[in-house]
């Protein structure tokens, strides 16, 4: 069969916690506060090629809890996965790495962050589900706007203006 096409391959090789940090700058006094904390959550995703057809996808979440402008805790976690993605059309690879892989990795990160926060002595923070397709589309739109404005987008997401 000379014109047999290669079948697409997508497999999870490994999912792992790449980084986890916890800070409690106002402990133990913060435990005496009676008010409920305000919670801020920041999310970022990334992907990089490790070898031919092998990619690492990462999801980073930072959770900051404040009580009356004092930081109760700040926890940041980066969950990663190594994925094999071969024979996938180029126009489908970026969405796979930006949507599909984060959807696989994120539930592990949610559990790890809730566990870390609980072990720090606070009630767990249960992060909401994230629609990574919308997140991906927003990132594409932001990149397009930066490029339209004459900016150069660097691989780390930072930008520089061309003169």
BARO-922198 format. One line per 8 residues: number of its first residue (from 1); their letters; for each residue x, y, z of N, C-alpha, C, O. Coordinates in Angstrom, 3 decimals. Atoms other than C-alpha are relative to their C-alpha. Layout:
BEGIN
NUM> A> X,Y,Z,X,Y,Z,X,Y,Z,X,Y,Z | ...
//
This chain:
BEGIN
1> XXXXXXXX> 0.834,-1.175,0.000,0.000,0.000,0.000,0.878,1.238,0.000,1.244,1.738,1.064 | -0.927,-1.113,0.147,2.139,2.839,-1.296,-0.600,1.310,0.490,0.120,2.144,1.040 | 0.567,-1.272,-0.425,-0.341,5.623,-0.568,-0.762,-0.109,1.330,-1.733,0.609,1.568 | 0.566,0.112,-1.343,-1.203,4.491,2.956,0.425,1.234,0.802,1.617,1.525,0.901 | -0.331,-1.200,-0.764,-1.403,7.645,5.090,0.356,-0.372,1.432,-0.135,-1.360,1.980 | -0.391,0.221,-1.383,0.191,7.850,8.482,-1.129,0.437,0.922,-1.692,1.520,0.756 | 1.066,-0.289,-0.944,-2.325,7.744,11.301,0.486,1.007,1.050,1.622,0.921,1.515 | -0.377,-0.922,-1.076,-2.321,10.620,13.794,0.176,-0.768,1.314,-0.543,-1.727,1.594
9> XXXXXXXX> -0.274,0.608,-1.297,-0.905,9.687,17.193,-0.032,1.100,1.050,0.622,2.132,0.898 | 0.006,-0.908,-1.143,-1.707,11.472,20.454,-0.060,-0.848,1.248,-1.026,-1.577,1.475 | -0.077,0.808,-1.218,-0.627,9.918,23.747,0.581,0.822,1.136,1.455,1.664,0.930 | -0.582,-0.599,-1.196,0.037,11.082,27.280,1.192,-0.872,0.399,1.049,-2.078,0.597 | -1.178,0.727,-0.458,3.567,10.098,28.251,0.124,0.074,1.531,0.455,-0.909,2.192 | -0.146,-0.196,-1.447,3.559,11.569,31.771,-0.666,1.311,0.391,-0.630,2.281,-0.366 | 0.527,-1.226,-0.597,1.758,14.135,33.942,0.704,0.144,1.346,0.772,-0.809,2.122 | -0.782,-0.177,-1.221,3.771,15.663,36.784,-0.102,1.431,0.511,-0.383,2.360,-0.246
17> XXXXXXXX> -0.038,-1.309,-0.643,3.939,18.561,39.230,1.405,0.548,-0.189,2.367,0.009,0.357 | -1.311,-0.552,0.356,6.769,20.723,37.917,0.494,0.990,1.049,1.695,1.073,1.308 | -0.404,-1.006,-0.981,6.748,23.469,40.551,-1.170,0.273,0.931,-2.324,0.286,0.504 | 1.018,-0.349,-0.970,4.864,24.309,43.728,0.649,0.859,1.071,1.653,0.464,1.663 | -0.525,-0.844,-1.072,5.466,27.193,46.124,-1.162,0.562,0.807,-2.244,0.818,0.279 | 1.008,-0.501,-0.920,3.547,28.439,49.132,0.660,1.017,0.915,1.728,0.770,1.476 | -0.492,-1.029,-0.908,4.051,31.624,51.093,-1.134,0.399,0.932,-2.283,0.531,0.512 | 0.938,-0.480,-1.011,2.323,32.695,54.318,0.686,1.133,0.753,1.098,0.943,1.898
25> XXXXXXXX> -0.808,-1.057,-0.602,3.948,36.046,55.066,-0.547,0.564,1.306,0.209,1.161,2.073 | 0.590,-0.575,-1.214,1.530,37.015,57.859,-0.458,-1.048,1.009,-1.292,-0.756,1.866 | 0.343,1.040,-0.969,1.255,33.732,59.745,0.910,0.162,1.220,2.061,0.567,1.061 | 1.279,0.589,-0.377,0.433,33.018,62.498,-1.114,1.023,0.249,-2.268,0.634,0.434 | 1.012,-1.019,-0.325,-1.367,36.372,63.080,-1.210,-0.057,-0.931,-2.325,0.251,-0.511 | 1.095,0.020,0.971,-3.468,35.908,59.933,-1.098,-0.992,0.392,-2.257,-0.828,0.011 | 0.989,0.996,-0.422,-5.172,32.876,61.523,-0.976,0.562,1.039,-2.020,-0.038,1.293 | 0.871,-0.611,-0.998,-6.683,35.200,64.163,-1.027,0.946,-0.633,-1.948,1.405,0.044
33> XXXXXXXX> 0.946,-0.880,0.703,-8.502,37.314,61.547,-1.358,-0.692,-0.115,-1.442,-1.902,-0.328 | 1.360,0.548,0.078,-12.274,36.869,61.498,-0.621,0.145,-1.386,-1.563,-0.574,-1.718 | 0.574,-0.243,1.319,-12.950,38.182,57.976,0.376,-1.108,-0.974,1.382,-1.798,-0.807 | -0.285,0.976,1.059,-13.112,35.951,54.940,0.992,0.612,-0.989,0.961,1.815,-1.245 | -0.983,-0.534,0.952,-10.275,36.274,52.458,-0.619,0.265,-1.369,-1.611,-0.356,-1.751 | 0.316,-0.170,1.414,-10.608,37.636,48.950,1.026,-0.823,-0.767,2.200,-0.869,-0.401 | -0.855,0.909,0.757,-9.171,35.269,46.385,0.220,0.556,-1.401,-0.735,0.926,-2.085 | -0.354,-0.379,1.366,-7.352,36.260,43.197,0.686,-1.193,-0.645,1.526,-1.849,-0.028
41> XXXXXXXX> -0.574,1.136,0.711,-6.459,33.654,40.587,0.539,0.471,-1.349,-0.155,1.160,-2.098 | -0.610,-0.290,1.303,-4.078,34.042,37.635,0.385,-1.325,-0.645,0.902,-2.223,0.019 | -0.255,1.248,0.727,-3.694,31.355,34.958,0.866,0.289,-1.217,0.709,1.319,-1.873 | -0.794,-0.090,1.222,-1.121,30.818,32.224,0.236,-1.411,-0.523,0.295,-2.367,0.250 | -0.312,1.284,0.618,-0.442,28.002,29.786,1.214,0.175,-0.899,1.502,1.272,-1.378 | -1.153,-0.023,0.888,2.621,27.112,27.783,0.229,-1.369,-0.602,-0.261,-2.378,-0.097 | -0.347,1.265,0.652,3.945,24.460,25.449,1.344,0.171,-0.683,1.669,1.243,-1.192 | -1.268,-0.024,0.721,7.325,23.591,24.044,0.319,-1.385,-0.533,-0.085,-2.404,0.026
49> XXXXXXXX> -0.413,1.255,0.616,8.786,20.951,21.810,1.227,-0.531,0.732,2.185,0.205,0.966 | -1.131,0.634,-0.680,11.109,18.511,23.581,0.846,-0.818,-0.970,2.068,-0.894,-0.835 | -0.650,0.824,1.018,11.955,16.272,20.636,-1.002,-0.127,-1.144,-2.119,0.380,-1.054 | 0.898,0.185,1.141,10.445,15.301,17.306,-1.264,-0.727,0.453,-1.210,-1.890,0.851 | 1.277,0.601,-0.363,6.753,14.675,18.058,-0.263,-0.106,1.487,-1.266,-0.699,1.885 | 0.163,0.054,-1.456,7.205,15.077,21.851,-0.070,1.439,0.517,0.802,2.256,0.221 | 0.228,-1.354,-0.471,5.858,18.173,23.616,-0.283,0.004,1.499,-0.850,-0.940,2.049 | 0.379,-0.229,-1.388,5.610,19.504,27.147,-1.041,1.108,0.009,-0.847,2.160,-0.601
57> XXXXXXXX> 1.045,-0.997,-0.178,2.432,21.370,28.020,-0.066,0.324,1.482,-0.042,-0.577,2.320 | 0.043,-0.402,-1.403,2.237,23.402,31.235,-1.200,0.904,0.258,-1.625,1.671,-0.606 | 1.026,-0.915,-0.493,-0.517,25.108,33.191,0.517,0.526,1.331,0.865,-0.246,2.225 | -0.456,-0.653,-1.228,0.502,27.609,35.870,-1.154,0.786,0.582,-1.818,1.547,-0.122 | 1.050,-0.729,-0.698,-1.938,28.938,38.445,0.599,0.618,1.250,1.313,-0.040,2.007 | -0.405,-0.704,-1.213,-1.239,31.543,41.114,-1.272,0.414,0.734,-2.143,1.074,0.168 | 1.146,-0.342,-0.841,-3.751,31.904,43.950,0.510,0.880,1.131,1.408,0.496,1.880 | -0.361,-0.922,-1.074,-3.471,34.899,46.267,-1.243,0.252,0.841,-2.287,0.644,0.321
65> XXXXXXXX> 1.102,-0.261,-0.936,-5.693,35.183,49.344,0.417,1.141,0.911,1.489,1.116,1.517 | -0.274,-1.164,-0.847,-5.880,38.499,51.188,-1.152,0.210,0.969,-2.319,0.006,0.635 | 0.981,-0.409,-0.994,-7.654,39.530,54.355,0.372,1.419,0.405,1.435,1.652,0.980 | -0.259,-1.413,-0.324,-7.913,43.313,54.778,1.366,0.464,-0.499,2.140,1.039,0.265 | -1.257,-0.408,0.648,-4.996,43.946,52.389,1.253,-0.700,0.533,2.366,-0.333,0.156 | -1.134,0.813,-0.449,-2.770,41.442,54.230,-0.063,-1.332,-0.743,-1.128,-1.941,-0.845 | -0.032,1.279,0.703,-1.677,38.388,52.276,-0.094,-1.126,1.017,0.763,-1.265,1.890 | 0.139,1.185,-0.847,-2.963,35.274,54.019,0.908,-1.106,-0.539,1.666,-1.731,0.203
73> XXXXXXXX> -0.900,0.951,0.650,-1.256,32.995,51.513,0.079,0.300,-1.475,-0.817,0.908,-2.062 | -0.202,-0.060,1.442,0.109,32.917,48.018,0.542,-1.360,-0.393,1.591,-1.782,0.092 | -0.453,1.314,0.453,0.396,29.565,46.302,0.057,0.021,-1.527,-0.858,0.498,-2.198 | -0.139,0.096,1.452,1.695,28.960,42.800,0.417,-1.419,-0.341,1.326,-1.987,0.263 | -0.326,1.348,0.444,1.750,25.643,41.033,0.094,-0.054,-1.507,-0.630,0.636,-2.225 | -0.143,0.237,1.443,2.896,24.519,37.626,-0.077,-1.505,-0.215,0.797,-2.261,0.207 | 0.198,1.406,0.336,1.555,21.201,36.411,0.375,-0.169,-1.459,0.060,0.686,-2.286 | -0.455,0.214,1.370,3.049,19.732,33.263,-0.343,-1.404,-0.457,-0.601,-2.307,0.339
81> XXXXXXXX> 0.201,1.309,0.595,2.514,16.876,30.917,0.893,-0.132,-1.211,1.153,0.841,-1.919 | -0.762,0.300,1.208,4.629,15.247,28.270,-0.927,-0.806,-0.900,-1.497,-1.820,-0.495 | 0.939,0.585,0.941,2.630,14.335,25.201,0.700,-0.353,-1.297,1.567,0.380,-1.774 | -0.460,0.369,1.339,3.406,12.487,22.008,-1.093,0.412,-0.971,-2.250,0.016,-0.830 | 0.947,-0.464,1.018,1.749,14.162,19.031,0.699,-0.099,-1.349,1.530,0.740,-1.695 | -0.632,0.240,1.305,2.735,12.794,15.625,-1.056,-0.067,-1.095,-2.201,-0.459,-0.868 | 0.858,0.068,1.188,1.245,13.056,12.151,-1.287,0.805,0.172,-2.338,0.444,-0.358 | 1.141,-0.883,-0.201,-1.079,15.829,13.266,0.219,1.226,-0.875,1.288,1.834,-0.820
89> XXXXXXXX> -0.168,-1.172,0.874,-1.680,18.602,10.713,0.409,1.235,0.796,-0.063,1.446,1.913 | -0.554,-1.176,-0.683,0.155,21.821,11.615,-1.084,0.918,0.544,-0.940,1.459,1.640 | 1.067,-0.903,-0.450,-3.085,23.828,11.854,-0.772,-0.561,1.189,-1.511,0.176,1.843 | 0.674,0.614,-1.141,-4.374,21.362,14.477,0.922,-0.175,1.203,0.450,-0.371,2.323 | -0.955,0.247,-1.085,-1.187,21.009,16.541,-0.048,1.106,1.053,-0.083,0.810,2.247 | 0.010,-1.098,-0.972,-1.249,24.482,18.147,-1.252,-0.036,0.875,-1.133,0.088,2.094 | 1.181,0.127,-0.872,-4.881,24.154,19.321,0.064,-1.236,0.914,-0.407,-1.184,2.050 | -0.128,1.190,-0.843,-4.127,20.648,20.603,0.865,0.310,1.221,0.527,-0.057,2.346
97> XXXXXXXX> -0.913,-0.340,-1.091,-1.216,21.987,22.672,-0.558,1.114,0.886,-0.245,1.169,2.075 | 0.527,-1.130,-0.751,-3.120,25.113,23.748,-1.352,-0.230,0.640,-1.763,0.532,1.516 | 1.336,0.283,-0.543,-6.511,23.550,24.502,-0.063,-1.425,0.569,-0.371,-1.622,1.744 | 0.144,1.405,-0.400,-6.423,19.748,24.628,0.912,-0.407,1.140,0.461,-1.002,2.118 | -0.960,0.394,-1.048,-3.278,19.264,26.696,-0.281,0.697,1.331,-0.268,0.033,2.368 | 0.352,-0.624,-1.283,-4.166,21.912,29.325,-1.256,-0.592,0.636,-1.349,-0.666,1.861 | 1.194,0.646,-0.556,-7.583,20.251,29.702,0.346,-1.290,0.728,-0.338,-1.665,1.681 | -0.428,1.248,-0.648,-5.765,17.037,30.646,0.780,0.300,1.278,0.603,-0.380,2.288
105> XXXXXXXX> -0.919,-0.307,-1.096,-3.210,18.653,32.978,-0.687,0.741,1.157,-0.382,0.492,2.324 | 0.590,-0.886,-1.007,-5.412,21.187,34.814,-0.667,-0.704,1.184,-0.475,-0.246,2.311 | 0.608,0.639,-1.178,-7.445,18.780,37.007,1.031,-0.467,1.042,0.765,-0.409,2.243 | -1.060,0.393,-0.942,-4.206,17.469,38.544,0.476,1.215,0.791,0.695,1.132,2.000 | -0.459,-1.223,-0.659,-3.112,21.033,39.305,-1.031,0.488,1.015,-0.675,0.897,2.120 | 1.058,-0.413,-0.935,-6.467,21.892,40.882,0.086,-0.785,1.299,-0.008,-0.211,2.384 | -0.078,0.852,-1.193,-6.126,18.949,43.267,1.253,0.305,0.812,1.196,0.366,2.040 | -1.250,-0.298,-0.705,-2.498,19.743,44.111,-0.067,1.330,0.742,0.424,1.434,1.866
113> XXXXXXXX> 0.107,-1.300,-0.667,-3.273,23.387,44.909,-0.953,-0.067,1.188,-0.653,0.482,2.248 | 0.937,0.142,-1.118,-6.307,22.513,47.055,0.667,-0.726,1.160,0.473,-0.355,2.318 | -0.705,0.753,-1.036,-4.155,20.011,48.953,1.041,0.872,0.704,1.132,0.851,1.931 | -1.036,-0.856,-0.588,-1.298,22.502,49.487,-0.628,1.060,0.909,-0.118,1.330,1.996 | 0.655,-1.036,-0.788,-3.680,25.190,50.739,-0.557,-0.594,1.296,-0.446,0.020,2.357 | 0.529,0.674,-1.188,-5.359,22.742,53.139,1.125,-0.349,0.969,0.987,-0.159,2.177 | -1.136,0.356,-0.858,-1.993,21.531,54.443,0.630,1.227,0.661,1.297,1.111,1.689 | -0.512,-1.242,-0.578,-1.065,25.177,55.085,-0.898,0.504,1.129,-0.567,1.490,1.789
121> XXXXXXXX> 0.874,-0.374,-1.106,-3.975,25.383,57.547,-1.200,0.834,-0.399,-1.925,1.330,0.464 | 1.124,-0.790,0.490,-6.519,27.168,55.367,-1.050,-0.921,-0.611,-0.743,-2.048,-1.000 | 1.011,0.794,0.717,-9.826,25.938,53.955,0.430,-0.128,-1.465,1.034,0.797,-2.009 | -0.441,0.174,1.393,-9.252,24.524,50.464,-0.678,0.999,-0.928,-1.824,1.396,-0.720 | 0.560,-0.835,1.058,-9.762,26.741,47.471,-0.259,-0.936,-1.165,0.666,-1.542,-1.706 | 0.364,0.864,1.121,-11.648,24.826,44.805,-0.092,0.861,-1.246,-1.053,1.607,-1.432 | -0.054,-0.795,1.217,-10.683,26.372,41.499,-1.084,-0.439,-0.968,-1.392,-1.626,-1.083 | 1.048,0.282,0.982,-13.384,26.617,38.860,0.600,-0.671,-1.225,1.800,-0.584,-1.486
129> XXXXXXXX> -0.417,0.552,1.290,-13.235,24.726,35.606,0.391,1.150,-0.910,-0.136,2.255,-0.780 | -0.422,-1.015,0.963,-11.515,26.643,32.827,-0.322,-0.505,-1.393,-0.030,-1.650,-1.738 | 0.243,0.314,1.399,-12.687,26.692,29.241,1.261,0.408,-0.758,1.410,1.569,-1.139 | -1.281,-0.314,0.629,-9.246,26.470,27.637,-0.157,0.390,-1.463,0.746,1.003,-2.032 | 0.226,-0.442,1.375,-10.757,26.961,24.176,-0.200,1.515,-0.033,0.365,2.199,-0.887 | 0.202,-1.446,-0.084,-11.960,30.444,25.155,1.312,0.675,0.384,1.664,1.708,-0.184 | -1.293,-0.532,-0.439,-8.634,31.083,26.930,0.967,0.071,-1.187,1.667,1.068,-1.362 | -0.861,0.064,1.188,-6.771,30.041,23.753,-0.389,1.080,-1.010,0.480,1.765,-1.551
137> XXXXXXXX> 0.474,-1.008,0.949,-8.931,32.282,21.538,0.339,1.415,0.479,0.702,2.271,-0.328 | -0.348,-1.307,-0.554,-8.359,35.248,23.867,1.487,0.289,-0.181,1.872,1.416,-0.492 | -1.449,-0.187,0.185,-4.594,34.710,23.696,0.324,0.286,-1.459,1.160,1.140,-1.750 | -0.225,-0.259,1.424,-4.698,34.548,19.891,-0.409,1.421,-0.362,0.290,2.100,-1.115 | 0.478,-1.351,0.283,-6.706,37.764,19.777,0.970,1.043,0.557,1.252,2.041,-0.107 | -0.954,-0.938,-0.599,-4.273,39.524,22.140,1.288,0.060,-0.823,1.843,1.139,-1.029 | -1.205,0.024,0.835,-1.306,38.404,20.012,-0.233,0.736,-1.311,0.640,1.468,-1.777 | 0.329,-0.672,1.261,-3.037,39.622,16.845,-0.050,1.514,0.200,0.419,2.268,-0.652
145> XXXXXXXX> 0.072,-1.431,-0.284,-3.719,43.008,18.439,1.386,0.589,0.220,1.659,1.707,-0.219 | -1.366,-0.480,-0.214,-0.081,43.335,19.553,0.737,0.117,-1.324,1.456,1.089,-1.555 | -0.669,-0.027,1.294,1.152,42.492,16.065,-0.552,1.127,-0.860,0.204,1.778,-1.581 | 0.632,-1.067,0.769,-1.337,44.927,14.500,0.514,1.369,0.452,0.650,2.284,-0.360 | -0.485,-1.263,-0.556,-0.058,47.694,16.792,1.489,0.206,-0.275,2.067,1.198,0.169 | -1.419,-0.147,0.326,3.472,47.126,15.466,0.925,-0.593,1.037,2.128,-0.333,1.028 | -0.823,0.611,-1.039,4.669,45.138,18.422,0.518,-1.350,-0.441,-0.090,-2.015,-1.280 | -0.586,1.307,0.256,6.875,42.085,18.280,-0.238,-0.840,1.239,0.119,-0.427,2.342
153> XXXXXXXX> 0.287,0.862,-1.130,5.757,39.217,20.487,1.130,-1.005,0.143,1.458,-1.734,-0.793 | -1.114,0.900,-0.295,8.584,37.288,22.103,-0.536,-1.365,0.421,-1.696,-1.475,0.819 | 0.470,1.348,-0.383,8.418,33.523,22.823,-0.494,-0.087,1.437,-1.339,-0.929,1.744 | 0.451,0.064,-1.387,7.986,34.232,26.544,-1.287,0.776,0.239,-1.760,0.869,1.371 | 1.244,-0.723,-0.141,4.875,36.301,25.834,0.196,1.504,0.167,-0.761,2.269,0.049 | -0.252,-1.424,-0.116,6.567,39.665,26.395,-0.016,0.615,-1.394,0.001,-0.106,-2.392 | 0.054,-0.642,1.296,6.464,42.245,23.631,0.994,1.136,-0.084,1.419,1.690,0.930 | -0.884,-1.123,0.264,8.702,44.838,22.068,-0.567,0.758,-1.186,-1.142,0.153,-2.090
161> XXX> 0.515,-0.803,1.094,7.773,47.703,19.779,1.089,0.218,-1.038,2.231,0.532,-0.702 | -0.935,-0.226,1.086,9.430,47.977,16.389,-0.006,1.478,-0.369,-1.070,2.086,-0.485 | -0.097,-1.406,0.392,10.701,51.438,15.443,0.441,0.116,-1.427,0.581,1.226,-1.941
//
